[in-house]
Amino acid sequence: MLDVVDSIMNDCWKLLGAGSHHELIACPDATAIYNEMNEDWKFIVPQIPCCCKNHDMYKTIWKEKAQPRINSMSDVILESMEKFLKHYQPEKYSKELSAILIWLGLVMKRVAHFAEQESIHLPPLYSVNPTNETKLVIRAFSVGNNLFVMAHELLKTLKDRNKDVSGFEEEVLRMPRLSTLSYREVLQKIDRNVLKNLEFVKMKRIMLMFAQTPIPTYDGAYCIFASEVLYELLVDMIVAKKVFHTIGEESWTHIKKFFKSTKCYFDESRGV
């Protein structure tokens, strides 16, 4: 029944991820959290057989216990589970369904605890009312020694908190989507008083052999670095298609034309 757990967890993450850059949350010691959950699990599991005979009753009991710890996420979990009850009838799979509720409750409880511990705004599990003193987190990326931020993301983050963006708003709005500003440009364009309330978090990127991890964007989409696209393209041409092994000298003009056409994606004057 792992498909049930995966589907319900995905529904939970979609709700928690709506409108926030939770990729910025520093990952705690996952092993320690998993071990703590396992200890809770070992304590609770022996109690399942005696309390799961009536699934509807058990759902009510579970919600009453879970609600104070995970708020309305308990409703999300139960609603998501409903779509599986036709296939996994409670009369036959009551014990398994009860175990799933317990495990999901433990996961959400741990996430809620971490959000509260780190004062992370993660509704409905935990909410933080931002103040003028709260630091604004800005994602910073790097290629080599060059540090940069997504221009439109920076603008949106500052405007959402009513910060002064008059010095660079028009310039950014004229830029293509996913354009960037170097760290030096940010320091030059943003007022010093606003800079005091910014916290730049350098996002770690691990270069993989064949496929890169997409970066979530400020508007809910995903992207990867242009340099990574070029790398993947070259790997595909050299390793998979063996282009340079098979083409004749007369075809090199097409290769040159192709690479010339990609120059616009690496044009610093366009902010990309």
C-alpha positions as CSV (number, residue, x, y, z in Angstrom):
1,M,0.0,0.0,0.0
2,L,3.0,2.3,-0.5
3,D,1.1,3.9,-3.4
4,V,-1.5,5.2,-0.9
5,V,1.2,6.7,1.4
6,D,3.0,8.3,-1.6
7,S,-0.1,9.8,-3.0
8,I,-1.3,11.2,0.3
9,M,2.2,12.6,1.1
10,N,2.2,14.3,-2.3
11,D,-1.1,16.0,-1.5
12,C,0.3,17.2,1.8
13,W,3.5,18.6,0.2
14,K,1.5,20.4,-2.5
15,L,-0.5,22.2,0.1
16,L,2.6,23.0,2.2
17,G,4.5,24.2,-0.8
18,A,1.9,26.6,-2.1
19,G,3.3,30.1,-2.4
20,S,6.5,29.5,-0.5
21,H,10.1,28.7,-1.2
22,H,10.5,25.8,1.2
23,E,13.6,24.7,-0.7
24,L,15.3,27.3,1.5
25,I,14.7,25.4,4.7
26,A,17.9,23.9,5.9
27,C,17.6,20.1,6.0
28,P,18.0,18.8,9.6
29,D,19.5,15.5,10.5
30,A,17.1,13.3,8.6
31,T,18.6,10.1,10.2
32,A,17.9,11.4,13.7
33,I,14.3,12.4,12.8
34,Y,13.7,9.0,11.2
35,N,15.0,7.2,14.3
36,E,12.8,9.2,16.5
37,M,9.8,8.4,14.4
38,N,10.7,4.7,14.4
39,E,10.8,4.8,18.2
40,D,7.3,6.3,18.3
41,W,6.2,3.8,15.7
42,K,7.4,0.8,17.8
43,F,5.4,2.1,20.7
44,I,2.2,2.7,18.8
45,V,2.1,-0.3,16.4
46,P,1.3,-2.9,19.0
47,Q,-1.9,-1.0,19.9
48,I,-3.2,-1.0,16.3
49,P,-4.9,-4.5,16.3
50,C,-7.1,-3.7,19.2
51,C,-8.3,-0.3,18.0
52,C,-8.7,-0.7,14.3
53,K,-11.7,-3.0,14.0
54,N,-14.0,-0.1,13.1
55,H,-12.2,2.1,10.7
56,D,-14.7,5.0,10.8
57,M,-14.5,5.1,14.5
58,Y,-10.7,4.9,14.4
59,K,-10.6,7.9,11.9
60,T,-12.5,10.0,14.4
61,I,-10.3,9.0,17.3
62,W,-7.1,9.6,15.2
63,K,-8.3,13.1,14.1
64,E,-9.1,14.1,17.6
65,K,-5.6,13.2,18.7
66,A,-3.8,14.5,15.6
67,Q,-5.7,17.8,15.3
68,P,-3.9,19.7,18.1
69,R,-0.5,18.7,16.7
70,I,-1.0,19.1,12.9
71,N,-4.0,21.4,12.7
72,S,-6.1,21.1,9.5
73,M,-3.5,18.8,7.9
74,S,-5.5,15.9,9.5
75,D,-8.5,16.9,7.2
76,V,-6.1,16.9,4.2
77,I,-4.9,13.4,5.0
78,L,-8.3,12.0,5.6
79,E,-9.8,13.6,2.4
80,S,-6.8,12.3,0.4
81,M,-7.3,8.8,1.8
82,E,-11.0,8.7,0.7
83,K,-10.1,8.2,-2.9
84,F,-8.4,4.9,-2.1
85,L,-11.2,3.4,0.0
86,K,-13.1,1.9,-3.0
87,H,-10.0,-0.2,-3.8
88,Y,-8.9,-0.9,-0.2
89,Q,-12.2,-1.5,1.6
90,P,-11.9,-0.6,5.3
91,E,-13.6,-3.9,6.3
92,K,-10.7,-5.8,4.7
93,Y,-7.8,-3.4,5.1
94,S,-8.7,-1.7,8.4
95,K,-5.4,-2.5,10.1
96,E,-3.3,-1.3,7.2
97,L,-5.3,2.0,6.8
98,S,-5.0,2.7,10.5
99,A,-1.2,2.1,10.3
100,I,-1.0,4.6,7.3
101,L,-2.9,7.2,9.3
102,I,-0.5,6.8,12.3
103,W,2.6,7.0,10.1
104,L,1.4,10.1,8.2
105,G,0.5,11.7,11.5
106,L,4.0,11.1,12.8
107,V,5.6,12.6,9.7
108,M,3.4,15.7,9.8
109,K,4.0,16.0,13.6
110,R,7.8,16.0,13.0
111,V,7.5,18.6,10.2
112,A,5.3,20.8,12.4
113,H,7.9,20.5,15.2
114,F,10.7,21.5,13.0
115,A,8.8,24.5,11.5
116,E,8.0,25.7,15.0
117,Q,11.6,25.1,16.2
118,E,13.0,27.2,13.4
119,S,10.2,29.7,13.2
120,I,9.3,28.7,9.6
121,H,6.1,30.0,8.1
122,L,4.5,26.7,7.0
123,P,0.8,26.9,7.2
124,P,-1.4,25.1,8.2
125,L,1.2,23.3,10.3
126,Y,2.8,26.4,11.8
127,S,2.3,30.1,11.0
128,V,4.6,33.0,11.6
129,N,3.5,36.6,11.4
130,P,6.3,38.5,9.6
131,T,7.5,41.8,11.1
132,N,9.7,44.5,9.7
133,E,12.6,43.1,11.6
134,T,12.2,39.6,10.1
135,K,15.0,38.9,7.6
136,L,14.0,38.3,4.0
137,V,15.6,35.2,2.6
138,I,17.0,35.6,-0.9
139,R,18.3,32.6,-2.8
140,A,21.8,33.1,-4.2
141,F,23.3,30.8,-6.9
142,S,26.8,30.4,-8.2
143,V,28.7,29.2,-11.2
144,G,32.4,29.2,-10.5
145,N,33.1,32.3,-8.4
146,N,30.1,34.2,-9.8
147,L,27.3,34.7,-7.3
148,F,23.9,35.8,-8.6
149,V,20.2,36.0,-7.8
150,M,17.0,35.7,-9.9
151,A,16.0,39.3,-10.6
152,H,12.2,38.8,-10.7
153,E,12.3,36.7,-7.5
154,L,14.3,39.4,-5.7
155,L,11.8,42.1,-6.9
156,K,8.7,40.0,-5.8
157,T,10.2,39.2,-2.4
158,L,10.9,42.9,-1.6
159,K,7.5,44.1,-3.0
160,D,5.6,41.5,-1.0
161,R,7.1,43.1,2.2
162,N,6.5,46.6,0.9
163,K,10.2,47.4,0.6
164,D,11.5,50.3,-1.6
165,V,12.2,48.9,-5.0
166,S,12.1,52.2,-7.0
167,G,15.8,52.0,-7.8
168,F,15.6,48.9,-10.0
169,E,11.9,47.9,-10.5
170,E,11.5,49.2,-14.0
171,E,14.8,47.7,-15.1
172,V,13.9,44.3,-13.8
173,L,10.4,44.4,-15.4
174,R,12.1,45.0,-18.8
175,M,14.3,41.9,-18.3
176,P,13.4,38.5,-19.8
177,R,11.9,36.0,-17.4
178,L,14.5,34.1,-15.2
179,S,17.1,36.9,-15.8
180,T,19.7,37.3,-13.1
181,L,21.5,40.1,-11.2
182,S,25.1,39.6,-9.9
183,Y,25.6,40.0,-6.2
184,R,27.6,43.2,-6.9
185,E,24.7,44.6,-8.9
186,V,22.3,43.8,-6.0
187,L,24.5,45.7,-3.6
188,Q,24.6,48.7,-6.0
189,K,20.9,48.8,-6.8
190,I,19.2,48.2,-3.4
191,D,19.0,50.8,-0.6
192,R,21.3,50.1,2.3
193,N,18.5,50.1,4.8
194,V,16.7,47.4,2.8
195,L,20.0,45.4,2.5
196,K,20.2,45.2,6.3
197,N,17.0,43.1,6.2
198,L,18.1,40.7,3.5
199,E,19.7,37.3,4.2
200,F,21.4,35.7,1.1
201,V,21.3,31.9,1.3
202,K,23.8,30.2,-1.1
203,M,22.0,27.3,-2.7
204,K,24.3,24.2,-3.1
205,R,24.3,22.6,-6.5
206,I,25.8,19.2,-7.2
207,M,26.7,18.6,-10.8
208,L,25.4,15.2,-11.8
209,M,26.6,13.0,-14.7
210,F,23.4,12.8,-16.8
211,A,20.6,14.9,-15.3
212,Q,20.4,17.9,-13.2
213,T,18.0,18.7,-10.3
214,P,15.5,21.4,-11.4
215,I,15.4,24.7,-9.5
216,P,12.0,25.8,-8.3
217,T,11.3,29.4,-9.6
218,Y,9.4,32.2,-7.8
219,D,6.3,31.7,-10.0
220,G,5.8,27.9,-9.4
221,A,7.8,26.6,-12.4
222,Y,11.2,25.0,-12.6
223,C,14.5,25.7,-14.4
224,I,18.1,24.7,-14.6
225,F,21.3,26.7,-15.4
226,A,22.0,27.4,-19.1
227,S,25.5,26.1,-18.4
228,E,23.9,22.8,-17.3
229,V,21.8,22.7,-20.4
230,L,25.0,23.1,-22.5
231,Y,26.7,20.4,-20.5
232,E,23.8,17.9,-21.0
233,L,23.7,18.7,-24.7
234,L,27.4,18.0,-25.2
235,V,27.1,14.8,-23.2
236,D,24.2,13.7,-25.4
237,M,26.0,14.7,-28.6
238,I,29.3,13.0,-27.6
239,V,28.2,10.0,-25.6
240,A,24.8,9.1,-26.8
241,K,24.6,10.3,-30.4
242,K,28.4,10.1,-31.1
243,V,28.0,13.1,-33.3
244,F,31.6,14.0,-33.5
245,H,32.6,10.4,-34.4
246,T,30.2,10.1,-37.3
247,I,29.9,13.4,-39.1
248,G,32.1,14.3,-42.1
249,E,34.1,17.5,-42.5
250,E,31.4,19.0,-44.7
251,S,28.9,18.9,-41.8
252,W,31.0,21.0,-39.4
253,T,29.4,24.2,-40.7
254,H,26.0,23.1,-39.3
255,I,27.7,22.4,-35.9
256,K,29.2,25.8,-35.9
257,K,25.9,27.4,-36.8
258,F,24.1,25.6,-34.0
259,F,26.6,26.6,-31.3
260,K,26.5,30.2,-32.6
261,S,22.7,30.2,-32.2
262,T,23.0,29.3,-28.5
263,K,25.1,32.4,-27.8
264,C,22.1,34.5,-26.8
265,Y,21.5,32.2,-23.8
266,F,24.9,33.2,-22.4
267,D,24.7,36.9,-23.1
268,E,25.6,38.9,-19.9
269,S,24.2,42.1,-21.4
270,R,20.7,40.4,-21.3
271,G,21.0,39.5,-17.7
272,V,21.1,35.8,-18.4
